[in-house]
């Protein structure tokens, strides 16, 4: 793929054969045994995983979700050789502020579906109409319908550059960004990049990395150290997914 200025309408249409294949693979699962009465000491209890698989196999209506998503204007464009999929909903209010919303890992644009209405049409939701936004909700490269990526190197900074290009391509001269998790990492990079037109960054998580200056730790209070220690320990206790992917 090459970079193109064109923006193409997009509609989700997963082939029936793909849905049938998923159902067949779930039905063919070979379940392991488990240690009796172990609870979660040896991993997720088998019954919980089986219940989840059963839900995906015959309790989840993908077509209903597909239809719900297709009610929202969706588009694709190519930036830096990568297809970028995004939702783009304009506000009926004049002078609405453009807002870029960035999802997390392992999430998708679905994270923001319940927010689109109140953000774009606050008047209809009993809110102040002066606080209205045009919203742009991209799938991060490699996620959802922005995937797959075709080359390495799509780190947070490269995503930030791509999304700055996207907002410019959509004709927005002044816009803000909000994101959490992986989206907060990209939002942070947008703040560092400070592209022309970016007026503000809102992060659900603040990823502040040490600079290497030994005086940084010296300036921490005892309360700061206690908070950092507790947060780090709590994250490590729940970071098995990260260890698996690192190794």
Residue pairs with C-beta under 8 A, 6 or more apart in sequence:
1 78
1 81
1 82
1 83
1 150
2 78
2 81
3 78
3 79
3 80
3 81
4 77
4 78
5 77
5 169
6 77
6 78
7 75
7 76
7 77
7 169
7 170
8 75
8 76
8 77
9 73
9 74
9 75
10 74
10 75
10 76
10 85
10 145
11 70
11 74
12 66
12 69
12 70
12 74
12 145
13 66
14 62
14 66
19 62
22 56
23 57
23 58
26 53
26 56
26 57
27 57
29 53
31 46
31 50
32 46
33 46
34 42
34 45
34 46
35 41
35 42
38 45
39 45
68 113
69 109
69 110
69 113
72 87
72 89
72 113
72 116
73 87
73 88
73 89
74 85
74 86
74 87
74 88
74 145
75 85
75 86
75 88
76 83
76 84
76 85
76 86
76 145
77 83
77 84
77 86
77 166
77 169
78 84
79 162
79 165
79 166
79 169
80 158
80 161
80 162
80 165
81 150
81 151
82 141
82 146
82 149
82 150
82 154
82 162
83 145
83 146
84 138
84 139
84 141
84 146
84 162
84 166
85 138
85 139
85 144
85 145
85 146
86 109
86 136
86 137
86 138
86 139
86 166
87 109
87 112
87 116
87 135
87 136
87 137
87 138
88 134
88 135
88 136
88 137
88 170
89 116
89 120
89 134
89 135
90 96
90 120
90 134
91 119
91 120
91 121
91 132
91 133
91 134
92 120
92 121
92 123
92 132
93 121
93 122
93 123
93 129
93 130
93 132
95 132
96 120
96 132
96 133
96 134
97 132
97 133
97 134
97 174
97 175
97 176
98 133
98 134
98 135
98 136
98 167
98 170
98 172
98 174
98 175
98 176
99 119
99 133
99 134
99 135
99 136
99 175
99 176
99 177
99 178
100 136
100 137
100 138
100 163
100 166
100 167
100 175
100 176
100 177
100 178
101 112
101 115
101 135
101 136
101 137
101 177
101 178
101 179
101 183
102 138
102 140
102 163
102 177
102 178
102 179
102 180
102 182
102 183
102 184
102 186
102 187
103 109
103 110
103 111
103 112
103 137
103 139
103 140
103 143
103 179
103 180
103 181
103 182
103 183
104 111
104 179
104 180
104 181
104 182
104 183
104 184
105 143
105 181
105 182
106 143
107 143
107 181
107 182
108 139
108 143
108 144
109 137
109 138
109 139
109 144
111 180
112 135
112 137
115 135
116 135
116 137
117 124
117 125
118 125
118 127
119 132
119 133
119 135
120 132
120 133
120 134
120 135
121 132
122 128
122 129
122 131
122 132
123 129
123 132
134 172
136 166
136 167
136 170
136 172
136 175
138 146
138 163
138 166
139 145
139 146
139 147
140 146
140 159
140 182
140 183
140 186
141 147
141 149
141 154
141 158
141 159
141 162
142 148
142 149
142 154
156 182
156 185
156 186
156 188
156 189
157 189
157 192
157 193
159 186
159 189
160 186
160 187
160 189
160 190
160 192
160 193
161 193
161 195
163 177
163 186
163 190
164 190
164 193
164 195
164 197
164 198
167 175
167 195
167 197
168 195
168 197
172 197
173 197
174 197
174 199
175 197
175 198
175 199
176 198
176 199
176 200
176 201
176 202
177 187
177 190
177 198
177 200
177 201
177 202
178 187
178 201
178 202
178 203
178 204
179 185
179 186
179 187
179 202
179 203
179 204
180 203
180 204
180 205
181 204
181 205
183 204
184 203
184 204
184 205
184 206
184 207
185 207
187 201
187 202
187 203
188 201
188 203
188 206
188 207
190 198
190 201
191 198
191 201
210 216
220 228
